[in-house]
Amino acid sequence: MKPLNYAILKHFTKVKEACADDVINALKGEYGNFKALNKKAVITALMTAEANGLIEETRFELDNNHELRVYYHAHKDGADTINKYIKE
């Protein structure tokens, strides 16, 4: 099993785009018992990945609870870097 942050990054190499809620839903089967698999921690991980140039913001919207939902995707260079250092 990969570290959670690695799994979060790797997820972006497999989808067109995702927000924190999408990541949590995708990973809860394998990482559901991890304390760090919560919205605040995942958002922090996504913002860190964006700051490091691995993913970029694609769009944003308000969810049904009127909370901001930010979507990201791994651009080609980011996905290449993620795949180079994080193997399946």
N, C-alpha and C positions, 0 to 999 in steps of 0.2 A: 504494500500500500504506500502510495506517495504521500509526502507531507501535504496538508490541506492547501497551503498556498500554491504548491506546484499543481495540484488538481484544479484549482481555480484558474490558473493561467492556461493549463492544458485544455480546459473546457472551451476557451476562446479560439482554439485552433480547430474546433469541431463544429462550431455554430456560426451562422452569419452575424448575429449580434445577440447580446444578452444583458439583462440588468441584474442587480443583486438578488432579487427574488427568483429570477430564472436560474441563477447559479445555485442558490440554496436548494431549490426544487430538484435540480439535476444531480446534485451531490448528496442529498440526504439519505439515499439508499445505502451508500458506502460510508459516509462521514456523519450520519445523523447523530451519533453519540458524542461528537466533538463539541466541546463548549464554544469553540471559535466559529462554528457554523451558525452564526446569527447575523442579522442584517447589518448591524453596526460594524462588526469585524469584517464582513465581506465587502462592505462599502469602502472601508479603510484599505483593504487589499487591492480593490479595483483602482482607487485613487493613487495608490503607490505604484501600481503597474502602469497607470497612465503617466505619472510623473517620470517614470523610468523609460518611457517611450515604447512600451510593449503593446499597449492597447490605446485606442483613442475613442473619444465620445462620438457617437453617431447621431443621437437624438435624445429628447427628453419629453416626458408627459406627466400628467397627474394621474395617479391611480384612483380607484373608487373611494379611498379614504382621504383623497386630496393631498396625498404625499407625493413628492417629486420622485419620479422613477427615471434614472439616467441609464441609457443604453450605451454599450461599448462594443467594439469589435477589434480583433487583432488584424492590423494591416499586414501586408506581405512581409515586410522586414521584421515586424514584431512576431508574427507567427513563425518565421524562419528561425529567429533567435530562441523563441520558446522551444521549438522542436529540436533545436541543436543541443540545448542543455537539459531538457526534460524528455527523456525517452518514454515510450509506452510502458 
